[in-house]
């Protein structure tokens, strides 16, 4: 069964450093997402991406964040200057279409720890 | 997105059926009801979804009330591996971007 993959599984970084989280969505999916989950809290939407541009973003997704699809398979989330509060699990997801009955598939996540 | 309410936690014994309720009294006629679960330290995982009729798949069954204001996810025989947080999410038939996750129901399965 096709799946969304994410690398790395864990990342430790110093405050102020840039990090790039990588995702490979399912190959015939058109819409891509990043979510985050702070330890013990609920899953929160960050951004959605379609046709090489951001289609929706949350208040969390400020100027420190950016997304890119650099080639036909990868989808990346960059945090320019990490803060302590960016420590969380980051999940990538993809979906084939936007109809209400479509299923969104999530990756296993990247655990980011900012020291 | 329309809101859903679920109990914070539930407990079940292994190999017994589990009924996880979800209230969505403000559901619109075009909202699909999706259920996802999140096992410890993993990403959310699709379980089942439906619009009006009850649905069955290899993982679970979804029972949707006639007025659609509530639904129940049924795990027919709980296993230890079913211990997870279960999320009930509404998505519009015609337009859906991100999935809006609430706190979900934390299911504990006792051996």
Interface residues (C-beta under 8 A of the other chain):
Chain A: X4 X31 X33 X35 X42 X43 X44 X45 X48 X55 X56 X58 X91 X93 X98 X99 X100 X101 X102 X103 X104 X105 X106 X107 X108 X109
Chain B: X30 X31 X32 X34 X38 X42 X43 X44 X45 X46 X49 X51 X87 X91 X92 X93 X94 X95 X96 X97 X98 X99 X100 X101 X102 X103 X104
